């Protein structure tokens, strides 16, 4: 032994030396890639099944959960490089799962390979969402109403189904839940756990069905110096749909699209388009619904008039053709004030 040279501090062996100035044999006997605990706890909501994952309650795949438990509970050597980990989960019972871990890594240019077993122990908890649901917590109320006429149960059901579509399209949020809902006098109320969800639903209703929204906010308390508020969103659906025939300012019109402040109308008699606000349309009356229209094949036609068999009495009748009528195309007919009127086509008619 060279008295002035390096040597292993454990056995006195010759270089090369590695971690802690030890030879390879002593290093491998004393250095570990990781310290693995026997047990790793995790929490699952007993009501909805969400998992406390990375500080949030969420749905998570089992494989992602096991890797998260390893990252959260295993203490790796600070000098490890090129770490590779493989996991195999073995369920013991409903609460316990054995996680068999194989890992490889390099420390001080030495390749280490180890195997460990860690037990994942599940405990029951209650997530924030379920806690609030159990306490009838809510942040917003959406009131579905109508203007000009009373909506049918089917129409209210169609409006309610749009909420499910909005929830699917929005990012996952545990606060997107319904506290309670049901019909009330003159409409339908939905109580929600999130103001953001209520506003998103309101925007969707305006875009797809038109109408007006009125919002009011009330203060219900304070927390950490900040006001706690609740939102009431009143949505009024117009008494007509896209494509219906309405009488407005003594003329017949068909709404072709919704805008933020009203609707775009197309005149039945001649090519004319105009915009109208909800205030302007307050006195508009529905004279024919889109669902009531008839498609009738003409018997003969010229440039302005078509003849057809009236389905009510099977007698030959004549009707004036709409502007931009295409020769030979079926007639889109509506019965208005006891007379048949041939309507110009809109995109909603599907032609």
C-alpha positions in Angstrom: 0.0 0.0 0.0 1.3 3.4 -0.9 1.1 5.3 2.4 0.7 8.6 0.6 -2.0 7.3 -1.9 -5.8 7.0 -1.7 -7.5 3.9 -0.2 -10.9 2.7 0.7 -12.0 4.1 4.1 -13.8 0.9 5.0 -11.6 -2.0 3.9 -8.4 -0.1 3.0 -8.6 -1.4 -0.6 -6.9 0.2 -3.6 -8.5 2.7 -6.0 -10.7 3.2 -8.0 -12.8 4.8 -5.3 -16.4 5.8 -5.5 -19.1 7.2 -3.2 -17.8 8.3 0.2 -14.2 7.3 -0.8 -15.1 3.6 -0.8 -14.2 0.9 -3.3 -16.8 -0.6 -5.5 -17.6 -3.6 -3.2 -18.0 -1.4 -0.2 -20.0 1.2 -2.1 -22.5 -1.4 -3.4 -22.9 -2.7 0.1 -23.7 0.7 1.6 -25.2 2.8 -1.1 -28.9 2.4 -2.1 -30.7 4.0 -5.0 -33.7 4.8 -2.8 -35.2 4.5 0.7 -38.6 2.9 0.3 -41.1 2.9 3.2 -43.1 -0.2 4.0 -46.4 1.6 3.7 -47.7 4.5 1.5 -51.1 6.0 2.5 -53.6 7.4 0.0 -57.1 8.7 0.3 -60.2 8.0 -1.7 -63.6 9.7 -1.3 -66.1 7.2 0.1 -69.0 8.9 -1.7 -67.9 9.6 -5.3 -64.7 7.6 -5.6 -62.4 10.6 -6.4 -58.8 10.3 -5.3 -56.7 12.9 -3.5 -54.1 13.2 -6.2 -51.4 15.9 -6.1 -53.4 17.9 -3.7 -56.6 17.8 -5.8 -59.6 15.5 -5.8 -59.8 14.0 -9.2 -60.4 10.8 -11.2 -57.1 9.1 -11.8 -56.0 5.8 -13.4 -54.5 3.2 -11.1 -51.1 3.2 -12.8 -50.8 7.0 -12.5 -51.8 6.6 -8.8 -49.1 4.1 -8.1 -46.4 6.2 -9.8 -47.6 9.2 -7.8 -47.3 7.3 -4.5 -43.7 6.3 -5.4 -42.8 9.9 -6.2 -44.5 11.1 -3.1 -43.1 8.5 -0.6 -39.8 7.2 -2.0 -36.6 9.1 -1.1 -34.1 8.7 -4.0 -30.3 9.2 -3.7 -29.4 12.8 -4.4 -26.6 11.8 -6.9 -28.6 9.3 -8.9 -28.6 9.6 -12.7 -30.5 8.0 -15.6 -33.1 6.6 -13.2 -35.5 4.0 -14.7 -38.5 2.6 -12.7 -40.9 -0.2 -13.4 -44.0 -1.0 -11.3 -46.2 -4.0 -10.9 -49.3 -3.7 -8.7 -50.7 -6.7 -6.8 -54.1 -6.1 -5.1 -54.3 -7.8 -1.7 -57.8 -6.6 -0.7 -60.0 -3.6 -1.1 -57.7 -1.4 0.9 -54.2 -2.8 0.4 -52.2 -3.1 -2.8 -48.5 -4.3 -3.0 -46.4 -2.3 -5.4 -43.4 -4.2 -6.6 -40.7 -1.7 -7.8 -37.8 -2.4 -10.0 -35.3 0.5 -10.5 -32.0 1.1 -12.2 -29.7 4.1 -11.9 -26.1 5.3 -12.0 -24.3 6.7 -9.0 -20.6 7.8 -9.4 -20.5 5.9 -12.7 -21.7 2.6 -11.1 -24.9 1.0 -12.3 -27.2 -0.1 -9.5 -30.3 -2.3 -9.8 -32.7 -2.8 -6.9 -36.1 -4.3 -6.1 -38.4 -3.1 -3.5 -42.0 -3.8 -2.3 -44.2 -1.0 -0.9 -47.7 -1.4 0.4 -50.3 1.2 -0.7 -52.9 1.6 2.1 -56.2 3.2 1.1 -58.2 5.2 3.6 -61.6 6.7 3.2 -62.2 10.4 3.1 -64.8 12.9 1.9 -63.9 15.3 -0.9 -64.8 19.0 -0.8 -67.5 18.5 -3.5 -69.3 15.8 -1.6 -69.0 17.8 1.7 -70.6 20.7 0.0 -73.3 18.6 -1.7 -74.2 17.0 1.6 -74.6 20.5 3.1 -76.7 21.8 0.1 -73.9 24.2 -0.8 -74.5 26.4 -3.9 -73.1 29.5 -5.6 -75.6 30.2 -8.4 -79.2 29.7 -9.4 -80.2 29.6 -13.0 -83.9 30.4 -13.7 -85.3 29.3 -17.0 -88.2 31.4 -18.1 -89.9 32.4 -21.4 -91.2 35.6 -22.9 -94.4 36.0 -25.0 -95.7 32.5 -24.4 -95.5 29.6 -21.9 -92.9 27.0 -22.8 -93.9 23.3 -22.9 -92.3 20.7 -20.7 -90.5 19.3 -23.7 -88.9 22.8 -24.4 -87.8 23.1 -20.8 -86.3 19.6 -21.0 -84.4 20.6 -24.1 -83.0 23.7 -22.4 -82.0 21.6 -19.4 -80.1 19.1 -21.5 -77.9 21.8 -22.8 -76.4 22.0 -19.3 -75.1 18.4 -19.6 -73.4 19.4 -22.9 -71.8 22.4 -21.3 -70.4 20.4 -18.4 -68.9 17.8 -20.8 -67.2 20.5 -23.0 -65.7 22.4 -20.0 -62.6 21.4 -18.2 -63.1 19.0 -15.2 -64.0 20.9 -12.0 -65.3 19.3 -8.8 -67.5 22.3 -8.2 -69.5 21.7 -11.4 -72.3 19.9 -9.7 -76.1 20.4 -9.4 -77.4 20.9 -5.9 -81.0 20.7 -6.8 -83.4 21.4 -9.7 -87.0 21.2 -10.6 -90.0 22.9 -12.1 -91.4 26.0 -10.5 -94.3 28.3 -11.3 -93.7 29.7 -14.7 -90.4 27.9 -15.4 -87.6 25.7 -14.2 -84.8 26.4 -11.7 -81.4 24.8 -11.4 -79.2 25.4 -8.4 -75.5 25.0 -9.1 -72.3 24.7 -7.1 -70.3 27.1 -9.4 -70.9 30.6 -10.6 -68.5 29.9 -13.5 -70.7 27.0 -14.7 -73.8 29.2 -14.5 -72.2 31.9 -16.6 -71.0 29.4 -19.2 -74.4 27.8 -19.5 -76.0 31.3 -19.9 -73.7 32.1 -22.8 -74.5 28.8 -24.4 -78.3 29.4 -24.1 -77.9 32.8 -25.6 -75.9 31.5 -28.5 -78.1 28.5 -29.3 -81.6 29.7 -28.4 -81.4 33.5 -28.2 -83.1 35.4 -25.5 -82.1 37.7 -22.6 -80.2 37.2 -19.4 -80.4 39.2 -16.3 -77.9 38.6 -13.5 -78.0 39.7 -9.9 -75.4 39.1 -7.2 -76.1 39.0 -3.4 -73.5 39.0 -0.6 -74.1 36.2 1.8 -71.0 36.6 4.1 -67.3 37.3 4.3 -64.3 35.0 4.5 -60.7 36.2 5.0 -61.8 39.7 4.3 -63.4 38.8 1.0 -67.2 39.0 0.3 -68.9 35.7 -0.4 -71.5 36.1 -3.1 -74.2 34.1 -4.8 -75.4 34.6 -8.4 -78.9 34.5 -9.7 -79.1 34.2 -13.5 -82.5 34.8 -15.1 -82.8 33.5 -18.7 -85.8 34.4 -20.7 -86.2 32.4 -23.9 -88.0 34.1 -26.8 -91.4 32.7 -27.7 -90.2 31.8 -31.2 -87.4 29.7 -32.7 -85.1 30.1 -35.6 -87.2 29.6 -38.7 -90.6 30.3 -37.2 -92.9 32.9 -38.9 -93.6 35.9 -36.7 -95.8 39.0 -37.3 -93.8 42.1 -36.5 -94.7 45.7 -37.4 -97.6 44.3 -39.5 -95.3 42.2 -41.7 -94.3 38.6 -41.8 -90.7 37.7 -40.9 -88.6 34.7 -40.2 -85.7 34.8 -37.6 -82.6 33.5 -39.2 -80.0 33.8 -36.4 -79.5 35.1 -32.9 -77.3 38.0 -31.9 -76.2 39.2 -28.5 -78.9 41.8 -28.4 -81.6 40.4 -30.5 -82.2 38.5 -33.8 -81.6 38.8 -37.5 -84.9 38.7 -39.4 -85.7 37.9 -43.0 -88.8 39.2 -44.6 -91.3 36.6 -46.1 -92.7 38.9 -48.8 -89.4 40.0 -50.5 -85.7 39.8 -50.0 -85.0 42.1 -47.0 -83.0 41.5 -43.9 -82.9 43.5 -40.7 -81.7 43.3 -37.2 -84.0 43.8 -34.2 -83.3 44.1 -30.5 -85.3 42.2 -27.9 -87.0 45.4 -26.9 -88.1 45.9 -30.5 -89.4 42.3 -30.7 -91.5 42.5 -27.5 -94.7 42.9 -29.6 -93.8 40.2 -32.1 -96.3 37.3 -32.3 -95.7 33.8 -33.6 -98.1 33.0 -36.4 -96.6 29.7 -37.6 -94.1 27.3 -36.0 -91.3 25.6 -37.9 -92.6 22.2 -36.7 -96.0 23.0 -38.3 -94.7 23.7 -41.8 -95.6 21.4 -44.7 -93.6 20.5 -47.8 -96.0 20.1 -50.7 -95.2 19.1 -54.3 -96.6 21.5 -56.9 -98.7 20.2 -59.7 -97.7 23.0 -62.0 -95.9 26.3 -61.8 -94.8 29.4 -63.8 -92.5 32.2 -62.9 -94.7 33.6 -60.1 -97.5 31.1 -59.2 -97.6 27.4 -58.4 -100.7 25.1 -58.2 -100.9 22.3 -55.7 -103.4 20.0 -54.0 -104.6 21.4 -50.7 -104.0 18.6 -48.1 -106.9 19.9 -46.1 -109.6 19.4 -48.8 -107.7 17.9 -51.7 -108.8 20.7 -54.0 -106.5 22.5 -56.5 -105.2 25.8 -55.0 -102.7 28.4 -56.1 -100.0 30.2 -54.2 -97.5 32.9 -55.0 -94.0 31.7 -55.2 -91.3 33.2 -52.9 -88.4 35.2 -54.2 -85.4 33.1 -55.5 -87.6 30.0 -55.9 -85.9 27.2 -57.7 -88.0 25.6 -60.5 -89.3 22.2 -59.5 -88.4 22.3 -55.8 -91.0 21.4 -53.3 -93.0 24.2 -51.7 -92.3 25.1 -48.1 -95.8 26.0 -46.9 -97.3 27.5 -43.8 -101.0 28.0 -42.9 -101.4 31.6 -41.7 -104.7 33.3 -41.0 -106.5 30.6 -42.9 -104.4 30.9 -46.1 -101.4 29.0 -47.5 -98.2 31.0 -47.8 -95.1 29.7 -49.6 -92.0 30.6 -47.6 -88.5 31.5 -48.7 -85.9 29.0 -47.6 -83.5 29.6 -44.7 -80.5 27.5 -43.6 -82.5 25.9 -40.9 -84.8 24.4 -43.5 -82.0 22.0 -44.5 -82.1 22.7 -48.2 
